[in-house]
Amino acid sequence: MVNAISAIISLVAGWYGRDLLQFVRTLWARGTVARRRRLFEDKRSVALDWTIQYYRDHGDEEFLFQLPSGRRIAYLSRPSWRFPELNGRTLNFMLNHDRSDAPLDRKEIARRRRLGQKIWNGDVYFLDTGIGEGENFVRLRVRLGGYFQYLTLSGLLYHEALKCARSPRHQPKHRDRLVSTLARTQSGLARAQLLGFGVAMVFATPTGWKILVQQRAHEAGVAGGLQAVIPAYVIEPILDREAGYFDPFRDFLREISEELYSDRHQENPERLHPDWFYELDSIQKIIQLKGEGRFLFEVLGFGFDALTAELHFAAIAVVTDQSFAEHELRKMNRNWEATGVRLVDVASEEMTRVIESEGTYPTSAFVFACAREWLTAHGALDASAAGVAPGIPEPETTSAPVTGQAPPPGSS
């Protein structure tokens, strides 16, 4: 009997011991990922500061975007590339059908996955052979590539910046060769400069104009742990459409379906029809409001993330229908990319702090600042300060998508 009881005790202890060991291993793994993330985020601020000084030293301080406080951030842009000088000019995207031959570093991808980042290698657009300007247009040549090629480039530039910040003896040979100045950056030499969008989403409410601000999850591949606009996304090619298809508004609709409604988030995009989100009632409502002039989508400017060389666009989406905010905001449900989303009054001190904070990623600080300038020009800040939200008159067209843009499904 004693032996039988001892055997039972040993068996139970063995099972619980294995469970306890697995529990301890899981906790340790999570703690290791969290420590790596914190270390990465601390290093990121060092790399950003070094990058700002690099472009000052190379004579491009005037192109480092200046916040209202006067502080320069790691974002390169020309005055002609943003509101109000961009107003009325057409953005013309021209596609090179040859895929980018930029390298892919699997060690960099593995490093990001060890940080817990959720990343996959989808098709994206890259800047190709540069940006040209005329009186009435800005022409951008783009080509197809893979997201991991962009992560390889951004990782290379980030790690190099960090090494240079730690040791003046280290030379930034890759940055010197590919993106040493804004002129060189916009030439497309790097062959893996992603086209990204950040959209300031603004709602009319009975007490003024409110803007969405997200806190990015640490698992996000870009700006993890920082404040940012929502939605933020990359332009994804639709390969079953005619060549040259490019529609930032379509990608905006797709992204808010994923980031704000989280109805059918694309963990495995190839399983879904490219236009799945047009079936959602909320998306149909936005399309209806846009047709009625109660929803505006405008591109306000563009430039480059100075640290990673991403070609980044700022846009604003304005809902002038107060009932939309009342009903839709209750339905919105953020996905894994954000740990929190809040509404901030555009005229408030809190909004000023968001724009100026070093806890806001530079690309989003650019979007917020451009959006506030646009809203100021249309009287929205005065309205919010007075606690009211009158309609914003429809502005002149700021930009236009490329020729060859496909219409929404079901439209004539």
Protein Blocks (a to p, Z undefined) as FASTA:
>chain_A
ZZmmmmmmmmmmmmmmmmmmmmmmmmmmmmmmmmmmmmmmmmmmmmmmmmmmmmmmnopm
mmmccdfkopacdddddfklpcfklgopacdddddfbdcfbdcdfklmmmmmmnopacdd
ddddddfebccddfkbccdddddddfklmmmmmmmmmmmmmmmmmpmkbccfklmmmmmp
fklmmnomnopaccddddddddddfkbccdddddddfklmghghiacddddddddddfkb
cehiacfklmmmmmmmmmmnommccfblmlpcfklmmmpmklmmmmmmmmnopaccddfb
dcddfknopacdddddddfbfklmmmmmmmpccdfkbgbdcdddfkbmklmmmmmpmkbc
fklmmmmmmmmmmmmmnommmmmmnopacdddddddfbdcdehiacdehiZZ
